[in-house]
Amino acid sequence: MMKTTTCPLCGKDDLQLLHGESGFSLLKCLKCSLVFKSLENSLAEHIGDMPDRLYNDVEIRGREKSNIQRARDRLNILNRYKKQGKLLEIGCATGEFLETAQHVGFDVSGLDASQVYVEYAFGKGLNVKYGRLEDFDYNKEEFDVICMFHLIEHIQYPKEFLKQVHEYLKPGGLLYIITPNLESHTDKLFKYKHPNFAQADHLFFYSKDVLGKLLSISGFSMGGVYSKEYVYHIFTSFIQFLATRLKRYSLKSRTHLCDKGSSEFLKRQNKGNSFIKRMVYKISFLVAYLFYPVLKPYGLILDRYKKGHELIIIAKKRPCVKGL
């Protein structure tokens, strides 16, 4: 995504600047309400190869029991609509959801843009591939379910991407999306300095209404809409917010590192991210456990009104795609 003067979703030029920092601007379309980043060229050219550089925390993910619980929670939602069939997860990471779905009878496969994640998942015996969706030639109408968890916000051209996903689903097939919720009550406490906005490869920020519009013009009809607020989220957000400020991980410094060369950018990003993630996991889960009696009801209330951190959508493939 390059610096832009029009909305990537509706093409209108009626844009409002919500927040500006060196390296990117956060814009809102006043016509369709999409919130998105407009990146400077020096940062935009590095978006494509960020997964291999940013997502390599396999040791942390492998030891974290909450990943298994999240996979079970996600499968429980899917089982309301589909209990078996051929399933593809795009952005499968280290494969916890694929394992869980395979265990109950789904025929699973996955792909991810992080080679480290793919090697880890492949080592567990899962059918996973390294690369992006456009790198593979799947058969049309091959899958009953396609899952994308915390992926759609990374996609530079979401309309074109979802059109391709549409082609790979069987008639009536399901698209299962989870993405950070723009209407999250917890995230709004930090305004536009929440780590969700600061993360360099987060490009789009969706509410249920805007994501519904995107899905509709891409050939899908809305099924279920849910949200999820995990009890530890408020603490992980706060710790990441502090770490970002203390470590001075502004987009200005990131752009500077990109300009100096990808190897230096890689080393500093990996070192900083590993330290932050270790601290986040250890501290936030401990504090969340202590405050569980308060945080659990708080999360249930947010989920009831679709204000949890995660926006969860089940969409169904319509027979044909409208013109894009």
WOPE-V613186 format. One record per residue. N is the residue number from 1. RES is the residue in one letter. OMEGA is omega in whole degrees, -180 to 180 (999 if undefined). Layout:
BEGIN
n:res:omega
N:RES:OMEGA
N:RES:OMEGA
END
This chain:
BEGIN
n:res:omega
1:M:-178
2:M:175
3:K:-170
4:T:176
5:T:178
6:T:-180
7:C:180
8:P:-178
9:L:-175
10:C:178
11:G:-180
12:K:-178
13:D:-180
14:D:-172
15:L:178
16:Q:176
17:L:179
18:L:-174
19:H:-180
20:G:174
21:E:178
22:S:177
23:G:179
24:F:172
25:S:177
26:L:-173
27:L:174
28:K:175
29:C:-178
30:L:178
31:K:-176
32:C:176
33:S:175
34:L:174
35:V:-175
36:F:178
37:K:169
38:S:-172
39:L:171
40:E:-175
41:N:-175
42:S:177
43:L:-177
44:A:-176
45:E:-180
46:H:-178
47:I:-174
48:G:-177
49:D:179
50:M:-177
51:P:-180
52:D:-177
53:R:-175
54:L:-173
55:Y:-179
56:N:-177
57:D:-175
58:V:-180
59:E:178
60:I:-179
61:R:-178
62:G:-179
63:R:-172
64:E:-178
65:K:-179
66:S:177
67:N:178
68:I:180
69:Q:177
70:R:178
71:A:179
72:R:178
73:D:-179
74:R:178
75:L:179
76:N:177
77:I:-180
78:L:-177
79:N:174
80:R:-175
81:Y:-177
82:K:-177
83:K:178
84:Q:180
85:G:-179
86:K:-171
87:L:175
88:L:173
89:E:177
90:I:-173
91:G:-171
92:C:-180
93:A:-176
94:T:164
95:G:-177
96:E:179
97:F:179
98:L:177
99:E:-177
100:T:180
101:A:179
102:Q:-178
103:H:-179
104:V:171
105:G:175
106:F:172
107:D:-166
108:V:169
109:S:-177
110:G:174
111:L:-179
112:D:-178
113:A:174
114:S:-178
115:Q:180
116:V:178
117:Y:-177
118:V:179
119:E:179
120:Y:-179
121:A:178
122:F:178
123:G:177
124:K:177
125:G:-179
126:L:178
127:N:-177
128:V:-179
129:K:179
130:Y:178
131:G:179
132:R:-175
133:L:-178
134:E:179
135:D:-174
136:F:-178
137:D:177
138:Y:177
139:N:175
140:K:180
141:E:-177
142:E:-169
143:F:173
144:D:-178
145:V:170
146:I:-177
147:C:176
148:M:-179
149:F:-179
150:H:179
151:L:-171
152:I:179
153:E:179
154:H:-170
155:I:-175
156:Q:-179
157:Y:-171
158:P:-180
159:K:179
160:E:180
161:F:-179
162:L:175
163:K:178
164:Q:176
165:V:179
166:H:-178
167:E:-176
168:Y:179
169:L:174
170:K:175
171:P:-178
172:G:-180
173:G:-175
174:L:171
175:L:-175
176:Y:-174
177:I:168
178:I:-178
179:T:174
180:P:-174
181:N:179
182:L:-179
183:E:179
184:S:179
185:H:-179
186:T:-178
187:D:-179
188:K:176
189:L:-179
190:F:-178
191:K:-175
192:Y:174
193:K:175
194:H:-180
195:P:178
196:N:178
197:F:-176
198:A:-177
199:Q:-169
200:A:-176
201:D:168
202:H:-171
203:L:-179
204:F:-177
205:F:-166
206:Y:163
207:S:-179
208:K:-179
209:D:-179
210:V:178
211:L:176
212:G:177
213:K:180
214:L:-180
215:L:-178
216:S:-179
217:I:179
218:S:174
219:G:-178
220:F:172
221:S:-177
222:M:173
223:G:179
224:G:175
225:V:-178
226:Y:168
227:S:-179
228:K:175
229:E:177
230:Y:-172
231:V:-177
232:Y:-172
233:H:-178
234:I:180
235:F:176
236:T:179
237:S:-178
238:F:-179
239:I:178
240:Q:178
241:F:179
242:L:-179
243:A:178
244:T:179
245:R:-176
246:L:-179
247:K:179
248:R:179
249:Y:175
250:S:178
251:L:176
252:K:180
253:S:179
254:R:178
255:T:179
256:H:179
257:L:178
258:C:-179
259:D:-178
260:K:178
261:G:-174
262:S:-178
263:S:178
264:E:177
265:F:-180
266:L:-176
267:K:-177
268:R:179
269:Q:-178
270:N:-180
271:K:-179
272:G:-178
273:N:180
274:S:180
275:F:-179
276:I:-177
277:K:177
278:R:-180
279:M:-179
280:V:-179
281:Y:-175
282:K:-174
283:I:-173
284:S:-179
285:F:178
286:L:-179
287:V:179
288:A:178
289:Y:-179
290:L:-177
291:F:-176
292:Y:-179
293:P:179
294:V:-173
295:L:-179
296:K:176
297:P:177
298:Y:180
299:G:180
300:L:178
301:I:179
302:L:180
303:D:-179
304:R:-177
305:Y:177
306:K:-179
307:K:177
308:G:-177
309:H:-179
310:E:172
311:L:-173
312:I:-177
313:I:169
314:I:-180
315:A:-178
316:K:179
317:K:172
318:R:-176
319:P:-177
320:C:-180
321:V:174
322:K:176
323:G:-178
324:L:999
END
